[in-house]
Amino acid sequence: MFGYVKPFVPDLKVRQNELYKAVYCGLCKRQKKLTGFFSAFSLSYDFVFLALVRSVVTGERFSLTDGRCAYNPIKKKKVIDACCSIDYTACVASVLTYYKLLDDFHDSRGLGKARSMLLLPFFSAARKKALAHNVPDGEIRVLLDRLSEAEKENLKSPDVPAEIFGEILSVIAVFGIDDDLQKYVLAEIFKSIGKWIYIVDAVDDLCHDIKKGNYNPFKEENEIDFSIIKNTLQMTLTPADACINKIRFSDEDISQIIKNIVLLGTFDVEEKVIAKAKTELNKMKGIKQ
């Protein structure tokens, strides 16, 4: 995924921020263990959100332990112990990264293609290891193919590709869950989050896609109305917000982290991405700031 789904740290309490970082570190450690050292470089904030929400909806409890990071081995830090939600998320992260690199290899040119070619062997091996832990590999590939076909149609609205990307995250979120209510809540939250990610990423990549001739649902518009995009993004998150408010949280800190991400973190990302896109577009048009 892309790293857009993250908390607005200034509004978190210190212990909540430490807990969030402990989940990130726990995912990193398990990814190295389960799918190989290099696979951990694919970890992003989005996967922390997946692990948090899956654990809450399924009633799984996290436990903390003291650990060390390879990047800062002297300082001890809190790390989430291995559990079902952590291990599943670690494995599915490697699968998604493999397919992302594969698509980049086919679609990119120059340095982008060379980068994908160098990394693909590592993540091909990581994907194979992840398959031993039961992940929806086939379903992900089918939906990614549908997404690729939709983008080839050069649609001038993000609705269809965003819907497909939402489906991808929904399939990932509910995989292995038997309870119908849990499946419904997870599907609604991550379908909504997936649509939001796709639209935010399209805005973030707008100028790059214009220069490179890549598909982007917004690049054919003569004048982009960012206020409409912002309203669309907020409306897209409404189902996720509604479902999260219905969850009975057993841990207040995890409750606050998840609500912070959906209400404040996404808003902060939208503001920054839209401001960046406006600046880059103005530069392309030769408009002084």
C-alpha positions in Angstrom: 0.0 0.0 0.0 1.0 3.6 0.1 1.5 4.9 3.7 -1.3 7.4 3.7 -3.4 5.9 6.5 -1.6 7.1 9.5 -2.3 9.0 12.8 -2.1 12.7 13.4 0.6 12.3 16.1 0.2 15.8 17.8 -3.3 14.6 18.9 -2.2 11.3 20.4 -1.1 10.8 24.0 2.5 9.7 24.5 1.5 6.2 25.5 -0.8 5.9 22.5 1.9 7.0 20.1 4.3 4.5 21.8 1.7 1.7 21.4 1.3 2.6 17.7 5.0 2.5 17.2 5.1 -0.9 19.0 2.6 -2.3 16.5 4.8 -1.0 13.7 7.9 -2.6 15.2 6.1 -5.9 15.8 5.0 -6.0 12.2 8.5 -5.3 11.0 10.0 -8.1 13.2 7.4 -10.6 12.1 7.8 -9.7 8.4 11.5 -10.3 8.6 10.9 -13.6 10.4 8.1 -14.9 8.1 8.9 -13.5 4.7 12.5 -12.5 4.8 14.7 -9.6 5.9 14.2 -7.5 2.7 10.4 -7.8 2.8 10.2 -5.5 5.8 11.2 -2.6 3.6 7.7 -2.8 2.2 6.0 -2.1 5.5 3.9 1.1 5.6 1.5 2.8 8.0 -1.5 1.4 6.1 -0.6 -2.1 7.3 -0.4 -1.0 11.0 -4.0 0.2 10.6 -5.0 -3.2 9.1 -3.4 -5.0 12.0 -5.1 -2.7 14.6 -8.6 -2.9 13.2 -8.5 -6.7 12.5 -7.3 -7.3 16.1 -10.1 -5.1 17.6 -12.9 -6.5 15.4 -11.9 -10.1 16.1 -11.4 -9.5 19.8 -7.7 -10.3 19.7 -5.6 -8.8 22.5 -2.1 -7.4 21.9 0.7 -8.0 24.4 3.9 -5.9 24.7 7.4 -7.0 25.2 10.8 -5.2 25.3 12.7 -5.5 22.1 15.5 -3.9 20.0 15.5 -2.6 16.5 18.3 -3.4 14.0 18.5 0.3 13.2 19.0 1.3 16.8 20.1 -1.8 18.7 21.3 0.1 21.8 18.0 1.5 22.8 15.2 -0.8 24.1 11.7 -0.2 22.9 8.2 -1.8 23.3 7.2 -4.2 20.6 4.0 -6.1 20.0 4.3 -9.8 20.4 3.5 -12.2 17.5 -0.3 -12.9 17.1 -2.7 -13.8 14.4 -3.4 -10.2 13.2 0.2 -9.3 13.2 1.4 -12.4 11.3 -1.4 -12.2 8.8 -0.7 -8.5 8.1 3.0 -9.1 7.8 2.4 -11.8 5.2 -0.2 -9.9 3.1 2.1 -6.9 3.0 4.7 -8.9 1.2 2.2 -10.3 -1.3 0.9 -6.8 -2.1 4.3 -5.4 -2.5 5.3 -8.2 -4.9 2.3 -7.5 -7.2 3.0 -3.8 -7.0 6.5 -4.3 -8.2 5.4 -6.7 -10.9 3.0 -4.1 -12.2 5.6 -1.4 -12.0 8.0 -3.7 -14.0 5.5 -4.1 -16.8 4.3 -0.4 -16.8 7.5 1.6 -16.1 10.4 2.6 -18.1 14.0 3.6 -17.4 15.0 3.8 -13.7 11.6 2.7 -12.5 11.7 -0.5 -14.5 15.3 -1.2 -13.4 14.3 -0.7 -9.7 11.4 -3.1 -10.1 13.6 -5.7 -11.8 16.2 -5.5 -9.0 13.6 -5.9 -6.2 11.3 -8.5 -7.8 13.5 -11.5 -7.0 13.5 -10.6 -3.2 9.7 -10.1 -3.1 9.0 -13.1 -5.3 10.7 -15.2 -2.6 8.8 -13.2 0.1 5.5 -13.9 -1.6 6.3 -17.7 -1.7 7.0 -17.7 2.0 3.8 -15.7 2.7 1.7 -18.3 0.8 2.6 -20.9 3.4 0.6 -18.8 5.9 -2.7 -18.7 4.1 -3.3 -15.3 2.4 -5.8 -14.4 -0.4 -3.1 -14.4 -3.1 -5.4 -15.5 -6.0 -8.2 -13.1 -5.1 -5.7 -10.2 -4.9 -4.2 -11.0 -8.3 -7.7 -11.3 -10.0 -8.8 -7.9 -8.6 -5.4 -6.2 -9.5 -5.9 -7.5 -13.1 -9.4 -5.9 -13.1 -7.9 -2.7 -11.8 -5.3 -2.7 -14.5 -8.0 -3.2 -17.2 -10.1 -0.4 -15.8 -7.1 2.0 -15.8 -6.3 1.0 -19.4 -9.8 2.4 -20.4 -8.5 5.9 -19.4 -11.6 6.6 -17.3 -12.0 10.3 -16.5 -13.5 9.5 -13.1 -11.8 7.7 -10.2 -15.1 5.9 -9.2 -14.6 2.5 -10.9 -10.8 2.0 -10.2 -11.3 3.3 -6.6 -14.2 0.8 -6.1 -12.0 -2.0 -7.3 -9.1 -1.0 -5.0 -11.6 -0.8 -2.2 -12.6 -4.4 -3.0 -9.0 -5.5 -2.8 -8.6 -4.1 0.7 -12.0 -5.5 1.7 -11.0 -9.0 0.5 -7.7 -8.7 2.5 -9.4 -7.4 5.6 -12.1 -10.2 5.8 -9.9 -13.2 4.7 -10.0 -16.0 7.3 -12.8 -14.4 9.3 -15.9 -16.6 9.8 -18.2 -14.4 11.9 -20.6 -12.6 9.6 -20.8 -9.4 11.7 -17.0 -9.2 11.9 -16.8 -9.7 8.1 -19.4 -7.0 7.5 -17.6 -4.4 9.7 -14.2 -5.1 8.3 -15.5 -5.1 4.7 -17.2 -1.7 5.1 -14.2 -0.1 6.8 -11.6 -1.3 4.3 -13.7 -0.8 1.2 -14.1 2.8 2.3 -10.4 3.2 3.2 -9.4 1.6 -0.1 -11.4 4.0 -2.2 -9.9 6.9 -0.2 -6.4 5.7 -0.7 -6.9 5.4 -4.4 -8.2 8.9 -4.8 -5.5 10.4 -2.5 -2.8 8.6 -4.4 -4.2 9.8 -7.7 -4.0 13.4 -6.5 -0.6 12.9 -5.0 0.8 11.5 -8.3 -1.1 13.9 -10.6 1.8 16.0 -11.9 4.1 13.0 -12.2 1.5 11.1 -14.2 1.0 14.1 -16.5 4.7 14.3 -17.2 5.2 10.6 -17.7 1.9 10.0 -19.6 0.6 7.6 -17.0 -3.1 7.0 -16.3 -4.6 9.4 -13.8 -8.4 10.0 -13.6 -7.8 13.7 -13.0 -5.3 14.7 -15.6 -7.7 15.4 -18.4 -9.5 18.1 -16.4 -8.8 21.6 -17.6 -9.4 23.1 -14.2 -9.3 20.7 -11.2 -11.7 21.7 -8.5 -9.9 20.5 -5.4 -12.8 21.4 -3.1 -14.9 18.8 -4.9 -12.1 16.3 -4.5 -11.9 17.1 -0.8 -15.6 16.6 -0.3 -15.5 13.3 -2.2 -12.7 12.1 0.0 -14.6 13.0 3.2 -17.8 11.3 1.9 -15.8 8.2 1.0 -14.7 7.8 4.6 -18.2 8.0 6.0 -18.9 4.2 6.0 -15.6 3.6 7.8 -16.3 6.2 10.4 -19.8 4.8 11.0 -18.6 1.2 11.5 -15.7 2.2 13.8 -18.2 4.1 16.0 -20.2 0.8 16.4 -17.2 -1.2 17.6 -17.1 -2.1 21.3 -13.5 -1.3 22.1 -11.9 -3.2 25.1 -8.8 -1.0 25.0 -9.3 2.8 25.1 -5.9 3.6 23.7 -6.4 1.4 20.6 -9.8 3.0 20.2 -8.3 6.5 20.3 -5.5 5.5 17.8 -8.0 4.1 15.3 -10.4 7.1 15.6 -7.5 9.5 15.4 -6.3 7.9 12.1 -9.8 7.9 10.4 -10.8 11.4 11.6 -7.6 13.4 12.0 -4.9 11.5 10.2 -6.7 11.3 6.9 -7.7 15.0 7.1 -4.1 16.0 7.6 -2.9 13.8 4.7 -5.6 15.3 2.4 -4.5 18.8 3.3 -0.9 18.1 2.5 -1.5 16.1 -0.7 -3.9 18.7 -2.1 -1.5 21.6 -1.2 1.4 19.8 -2.9 -0.7 19.0 -6.0 -1.8 22.7 -6.3 1.8 23.9 -6.0 3.1 21.4 -8.6 0.3 22.2 -11.0 1.0 26.0 -10.7 4.7 25.4 -11.4 3.8 23.4 -14.5 1.6 26.2 -15.7 4.3 28.8 -14.8 2.1 30.5 -12.2 4.1 32.3 -9.5 3.2 31.3 -5.9 
